[in-house]
Amino acid sequence: MFETINQYSAVIAIPGFLVAMFALLPVRSWRRRIPLYSGVAIAGVVAMLVLQPGDSTVASDAEARDIIVYGQPVFVEFFSNT
């Protein structure tokens, strides 16, 4: 259970944080509140999708070493499937 929350923490936190922040705004009219909250929720989902890392542009270990040798920056991500 904790692994699932950890893996999807951005999916939970970003829209939840935005909705919580805008829920504190003193908007009394439901005609304004519903579009505001909907827009904030959509912005949170869009922000989450934009911040997702893309697919790898390096196909092999040797290609990554060549890029490092030429002095280009490389992002290396380690993960475990256990």
N, CA and C atoms as a LAMMPS dump frame, in Angstrom:
ITEM: TIMESTEP
0
ITEM: NUMBER OF ATOMS
246
ITEM: BOX BOUNDS ff ff ff
-5.0000000000000000e+02 5.0000000000000000e+02
-5.0000000000000000e+02 5.0000000000000000e+02
-5.0000000000000000e+02 5.0000000000000000e+02
ITEM: ATOMS id mol type element x y z
1 1 1 N 0.817 -1.194 0
2 1 2 C 0 0 0
3 1 3 C 0.862 1.259 0
4 2 1 N 1.898 1.299 0.847
5 2 2 C 2.763 2.476 0.917
6 2 3 C 3.508 2.685 -0.394
7 3 1 N 3.889 1.589 -1.067
8 3 2 C 4.598 1.713 -2.342
9 3 3 C 3.716 2.378 -3.389
10 4 1 N 2.431 2.046 -3.4
11 4 2 C 1.512 2.644 -4.361
12 4 3 C 1.365 4.136 -4.108
13 5 1 N 1.238 4.525 -2.855
14 5 2 C 1.14 5.952 -2.523
15 5 3 C 2.436 6.665 -2.892
16 6 1 N 3.566 6.037 -2.634
17 6 2 C 4.85 6.631 -2.968
18 6 3 C 5.007 6.777 -4.48
19 7 1 N 4.591 5.781 -5.237
20 7 2 C 4.751 5.804 -6.688
21 7 3 C 3.865 6.871 -7.324
22 8 1 N 2.664 7.039 -6.815
23 8 2 C 1.727 7.989 -7.397
24 8 3 C 1.559 9.237 -6.538
25 9 1 N 2.575 9.621 -5.801
26 9 2 C 2.455 10.766 -4.903
27 9 3 C 2.224 12.069 -5.664
28 10 1 N 2.843 12.236 -6.827
29 10 2 C 2.63 13.457 -7.605
30 10 3 C 1.207 13.527 -8.129
31 11 1 N 0.658 12.386 -8.523
32 11 2 C -0.714 12.343 -9.028
33 11 3 C -1.694 12.743 -7.932
34 12 1 N -1.386 12.391 -6.716
35 12 2 C -2.253 12.716 -5.588
36 12 3 C -1.982 14.134 -5.093
37 13 1 N -0.731 14.512 -4.976
38 13 2 C -0.366 15.763 -4.311
39 13 3 C -0.624 17.011 -5.145
40 14 1 N -0.281 17.003 -6.424
41 14 2 C -0.382 18.229 -7.223
42 14 3 C -1.831 18.698 -7.36
43 15 1 N -2.74 17.861 -7.872
44 15 2 C -4.127 18.354 -7.944
45 15 3 C -4.733 18.604 -6.555
46 16 1 N -4.389 17.765 -5.594
47 16 2 C -4.921 17.96 -4.243
48 16 3 C -4.454 19.261 -3.63
49 17 1 N -3.203 19.596 -3.817
50 17 2 C -2.661 20.85 -3.285
51 17 3 C -3.329 22.05 -3.941
52 18 1 N -3.475 22.012 -5.251
53 18 2 C -4.094 23.142 -5.94
54 18 3 C -5.554 23.323 -5.535
55 19 1 N -6.282 22.229 -5.458
56 19 2 C -7.685 22.328 -5.046
57 19 3 C -7.78 22.824 -3.605
58 20 1 N -6.906 22.357 -2.725
59 20 2 C -6.924 22.804 -1.336
60 20 3 C -6.606 24.294 -1.229
61 21 1 N -5.654 24.77 -2.017
62 21 2 C -5.303 26.187 -1.973
63 21 3 C -6.463 27.055 -2.448
64 22 1 N -7.104 26.646 -3.534
65 22 2 C -8.203 27.448 -4.048
66 22 3 C -9.482 27.265 -3.239
67 23 1 N -9.576 26.184 -2.48
68 23 2 C -10.739 25.999 -1.616
69 23 3 C -10.74 27.022 -0.479
70 24 1 N -9.581 27.555 -0.168
71 24 2 C -9.489 28.556 0.892
72 24 3 C -9.874 29.96 0.429
73 25 1 N -10.052 30.137 -0.878
74 25 2 C -10.465 31.448 -1.376
75 25 3 C -11.902 31.739 -0.958
76 26 1 N -12.182 32.961 -0.566
77 26 2 C -13.549 33.297 -0.132
78 26 3 C -14.474 33.567 -1.32
79 27 1 N -14.817 32.529 -2.066
80 27 2 C -15.752 32.66 -3.179
81 27 3 C -17.093 32.123 -2.704
82 28 1 N -18.08 32.978 -2.662
83 28 2 C -19.372 32.578 -2.1
84 28 3 C -20.348 32.06 -3.152
85 29 1 N -20.199 32.492 -4.35
86 29 2 C -21.141 32.121 -5.403
87 29 3 C -20.767 30.764 -5.996
88 30 1 N -21.732 29.854 -6.063
89 30 2 C -21.481 28.537 -6.668
90 30 3 C -21.242 28.657 -8.161
91 31 1 N -21.782 29.701 -8.784
92 31 2 C -21.556 29.916 -10.218
93 31 3 C -20.097 30.227 -10.515
94 32 1 N -19.417 30.8 -9.584
95 32 2 C -17.98 31.073 -9.749
96 32 3 C -17.132 29.951 -9.172
97 33 1 N -17.6 29.312 -8.133
98 33 2 C -16.821 28.299 -7.428
99 33 3 C -16.62 27.032 -8.273
100 34 1 N -17.653 26.552 -8.914
101 34 2 C -17.549 25.309 -9.691
102 34 3 C -16.573 25.452 -10.861
103 35 1 N -16.671 26.494 -11.703
104 35 2 C -15.663 26.625 -12.778
105 35 3 C -14.248 26.849 -12.244
106 36 1 N -14.14 27.565 -11.124
107 36 2 C -12.817 27.804 -10.542
108 36 3 C -12.177 26.501 -10.089
109 37 1 N -12.92 25.689 -9.342
110 37 2 C -12.377 24.416 -8.858
111 37 3 C -12.118 23.45 -10.007
112 38 1 N -12.983 23.44 -10.993
113 38 2 C -12.772 22.569 -12.151
114 38 3 C -11.517 22.985 -12.911
115 39 1 N -11.35 24.286 -13.096
116 39 2 C -10.153 24.778 -13.784
117 39 3 C -8.878 24.466 -13.034
118 40 1 N -8.927 24.582 -11.719
119 40 2 C -7.752 24.274 -10.907
120 40 3 C -7.435 22.784 -10.966
121 41 1 N -8.452 21.933 -10.916
122 41 2 C -8.224 20.49 -11.009
123 41 3 C -7.64 20.124 -12.372
124 42 1 N -8.151 20.728 -13.428
125 42 2 C -7.615 20.469 -14.764
126 42 3 C -6.175 20.965 -14.855
127 43 1 N -5.885 22.138 -14.297
128 43 2 C -4.509 22.659 -14.299
129 43 3 C -3.574 21.732 -13.527
130 44 1 N -4.057 21.14 -12.437
131 44 2 C -3.233 20.203 -11.681
132 44 3 C -2.916 18.948 -12.473
133 45 1 N -3.908 18.422 -13.181
134 45 2 C -3.676 17.227 -14.003
135 45 3 C -2.727 17.556 -15.151
136 46 1 N -2.913 18.721 -15.777
137 46 2 C -2.016 19.13 -16.859
138 46 3 C -0.595 19.312 -16.337
139 47 1 N -0.443 19.918 -15.16
140 47 2 C 0.889 20.092 -14.568
141 47 3 C 1.537 18.751 -14.3
142 48 1 N 0.762 17.783 -13.819
143 48 2 C 1.31 16.458 -13.562
144 48 3 C 1.775 15.797 -14.861
145 49 1 N 0.997 15.941 -15.927
146 49 2 C 1.369 15.333 -17.197
147 49 3 C 2.582 16.013 -17.827
148 50 1 N 2.679 17.328 -17.674
149 50 2 C 3.817 18.053 -18.231
150 50 3 C 5.106 17.706 -17.487
151 51 1 N 5.011 17.461 -16.191
152 51 2 C 6.201 17.177 -15.393
153 51 3 C 6.659 15.724 -15.459
154 52 1 N 5.945 14.875 -16.183
155 52 2 C 6.355 13.484 -16.318
156 52 3 C 7.653 13.401 -17.131
157 53 1 N 8.579 12.547 -16.731
158 53 2 C 9.79 12.395 -17.527
159 53 3 C 9.477 11.702 -18.849
160 54 1 N 10.215 12.037 -19.874
161 54 2 C 10 11.442 -21.193
162 54 3 C 10.722 10.114 -21.333
163 55 1 N 10.585 9.531 -22.493
164 55 2 C 11.277 8.281 -22.77
165 55 3 C 12.77 8.532 -22.927
166 56 1 N 13.539 7.49 -22.726
167 56 2 C 14.986 7.6 -22.818
168 56 3 C 15.424 7.835 -24.261
169 57 1 N 16.41 8.701 -24.422
170 57 2 C 16.981 8.926 -25.748
171 57 3 C 18.252 8.116 -25.943
172 58 1 N 18.654 7.403 -24.916
173 58 2 C 19.867 6.574 -24.98
174 58 3 C 19.435 5.115 -24.957
175 59 1 N 19.896 4.365 -25.962
176 59 2 C 19.443 2.981 -26.101
177 59 3 C 20.329 1.978 -25.364
178 60 1 N 21.591 2.333 -25.139
179 60 2 C 22.492 1.357 -24.533
180 60 3 C 23.441 2.027 -23.548
181 61 1 N 24.107 1.184 -22.779
182 61 2 C 25.091 1.649 -21.809
183 61 3 C 26.276 2.302 -22.52
184 62 1 N 26.694 1.736 -23.634
185 62 2 C 27.829 2.278 -24.383
186 62 3 C 27.508 3.659 -24.951
187 63 1 N 26.307 3.842 -25.416
188 63 2 C 25.909 5.142 -25.948
189 63 3 C 25.902 6.203 -24.843
190 64 1 N 25.46 5.842 -23.648
191 64 2 C 25.49 6.771 -22.523
192 64 3 C 26.926 7.141 -22.167
193 65 1 N 27.814 6.175 -22.193
194 65 2 C 29.23 6.476 -21.9
195 65 3 C 29.827 7.406 -22.942
196 66 1 N 29.466 7.229 -24.209
197 66 2 C 29.959 8.124 -25.253
198 66 3 C 29.475 9.558 -25.026
199 67 1 N 28.231 9.698 -24.608
200 67 2 C 27.688 11.033 -24.345
201 67 3 C 28.425 11.67 -23.17
202 68 1 N 28.711 10.899 -22.136
203 68 2 C 29.431 11.418 -20.97
204 68 3 C 30.845 11.819 -21.35
205 69 1 N 31.512 11.03 -22.194
206 69 2 C 32.883 11.331 -22.616
207 69 3 C 32.946 12.663 -23.361
208 70 1 N 31.92 12.972 -24.16
209 70 2 C 31.91 14.217 -24.916
210 70 3 C 31.498 15.415 -24.072
211 71 1 N 31.222 15.214 -22.797
212 71 2 C 30.944 16.318 -21.888
213 71 3 C 29.507 16.793 -21.858
214 72 1 N 28.597 16.059 -22.454
215 72 2 C 27.193 16.456 -22.42
216 72 3 C 26.567 15.974 -21.112
217 73 1 N 25.643 16.749 -20.556
218 73 2 C 25.001 16.321 -19.306
219 73 3 C 24.097 15.112 -19.534
220 74 1 N 24.079 14.225 -18.537
221 74 2 C 23.294 13 -18.612
222 74 3 C 22.524 12.84 -17.31
223 75 1 N 21.237 12.558 -17.408
224 75 2 C 20.412 12.272 -16.239
225 75 3 C 20.316 10.762 -16.105
226 76 1 N 20.745 10.25 -14.971
227 76 2 C 20.706 8.817 -14.719
228 76 3 C 19.722 8.568 -13.591
229 77 1 N 18.785 7.656 -13.832
230 77 2 C 17.775 7.338 -12.834
231 77 3 C 17.884 5.872 -12.472
232 78 1 N 18.02 5.609 -11.189
233 78 2 C 18.087 4.236 -10.688
234 78 3 C 16.743 3.877 -10.062
235 79 1 N 16.273 2.677 -10.323
236 79 2 C 15.031 2.229 -9.721
237 79 3 C 15.093 0.735 -9.473
238 80 1 N 14.206 0.269 -8.644
239 80 2 C 14.148 -1.139 -8.294
240 80 3 C 12.729 -1.643 -8.538
241 81 1 N 12.607 -2.839 -9.053
242 81 2 C 11.298 -3.424 -9.294
243 81 3 C 10.887 -4.373 -8.172
244 82 1 N 11.527 -4.251 -7.039
245 82 2 C 11.193 -5.148 -5.934
246 82 3 C 10.215 -4.513 -4.994
